[in-house]
Amino acid sequence: MNLPVEAVLRPRDLGEALSMLAEDPSAVPVAGGTDLVVQLRARRRHAPVLVDIGALGLDRIAVEGNALVIGAAATMDSIARSAAVREHAPALATAAGQVGAWPIQCRATLGGNLANASPAADTAPPLLTAGATVTAAFPSGQRRIPVLDLFEGPGTTRLAPGELITSVSIPLDPVPAGARRVDRFVKLGPRREQIISVVSLAVRAALLADGTLADVRIAVGAAAPTPVRAPAAESVLEGRPPGGAARREAARALQEDIAPIDDIRAPARYRRLAAAVLLDRLLGEISHG
């Protein structure tokens, strides 16, 4: 493989990895490498030194206290198959199972999908609706960053130089008595699989015993410079049933929440309409059980 890489460093533990990243500004962490290798091969990324973090034990998936914790090196395949993820964050399990083909899912990692900061990152919308946070480590400590605040623009995050995402935490928020959790993800592209999303959508809410929605959260990918929440559409649906007039109004409001662009995959107008259609369909599914 002809890549512009001068050295691959293999730290023995997380502390050594963080030291390597801090000492060499040109060093870039790599685990699955499914995005990074493509970027290096196309000369869109400069990374003469790679720090391999794939064998540092950052791949756990477990319920810890009142949170579901997923290690940054957990693969999409392991996330999609995890019973804990399917129970507590089914939209994320669905999204992970649609990141490229299965061989890609066996290598692509959650931390890499987020750190790559693509507006179309499949895992971002369900993590936004789940209220997830990332833990970012550096040589002198660590900090927690809401996923909502992680992305700065296409390909850029608010991680400081030398910081490394080590895990993602999803709070296990209880639902009211008699309610059920709704947590869905869907994406649209030119084919059913192995595609970069033209638009993606996640919806998370509590469907109360009286048929109305509470704690409504909607997030959209590939429809703005970063994955975004949709506050106008959320407000329309809060306290109302998912069908009827609320369904139509929310689909209209969603088009004002997003800021898509024209690109080679789809024009902005199509993306607006597609996002509205996806939301309309999901609300229809929810309203019919």
Secondary structure as UniProt FT lines:
FT   STRAND          7..9
FT   HELIX           14..23
FT   TURN            25..26
FT   STRAND          27..30
FT   TURN            34..35
FT   HELIX           36..41
FT   TURN            42..43
FT   STRAND          49..52
FT   TURN            54..55
FT   STRAND          61..64
FT   TURN            65..66
FT   STRAND          67..71
FT   TURN            72..73
FT   HELIX           76..81
FT   HELIX           83..88
FT   HELIX           90..96
FT   TURN            97..98
FT   HELIX           102..105
FT   TURN            106..107
FT   HELIX           110..115
FT   TURN            116..117
FT   TURN            119..120
FT   TURN            122..123
FT   HELIX           124..129
FT   TURN            130..131
FT   STRAND          133..138
FT   TURN            139..140
FT   STRAND          141..146
FT   HELIX           147..150
FT   STRAND          151..153
FT   TURN            154..155
FT   STRAND          156..157
FT   TURN            161..162
FT   STRAND          164..171
FT   TURN            177..178
FT   STRAND          180..188
FT   STRAND          199..207
FT   TURN            209..210
FT   STRAND          213..221
FT   STRAND          228..229
FT   HELIX           231..237
FT   HELIX           244..257
FT   HELIX           268..287
//
